[in-house]
C-alpha cells in the first residue's frame, strides 16, 4: 500500500445509507501516535468545520 502525505476526504457509508464523512490528514513522516477528533452532534451545534477540532488537529503535530 502506498501512503501519500497530505489531507483528503474520507467517507464511510453503511448498507442502509447512513454516512460518516471526515478529513484524513497524513503526515510526511511516520506518526508517533494517532488521534481521532470528533465534533459535537449537529443538533447541539456541532460541525466538521467547527474551530475546536481544527485547532486540536493543528496543535497535535
PyMOL commands that set and color helices and strands:
alter all, ss='L'
color gray80, all
select helices_A, chain A and resi 42-44+51-59
alter helices_A, ss='H'
color red, helices_A
select strands_A, chain A and resi 6-13+19-26
alter strands_A, ss='S'
color yellow, strands_A
deselect
rebuild
show_as cartoon
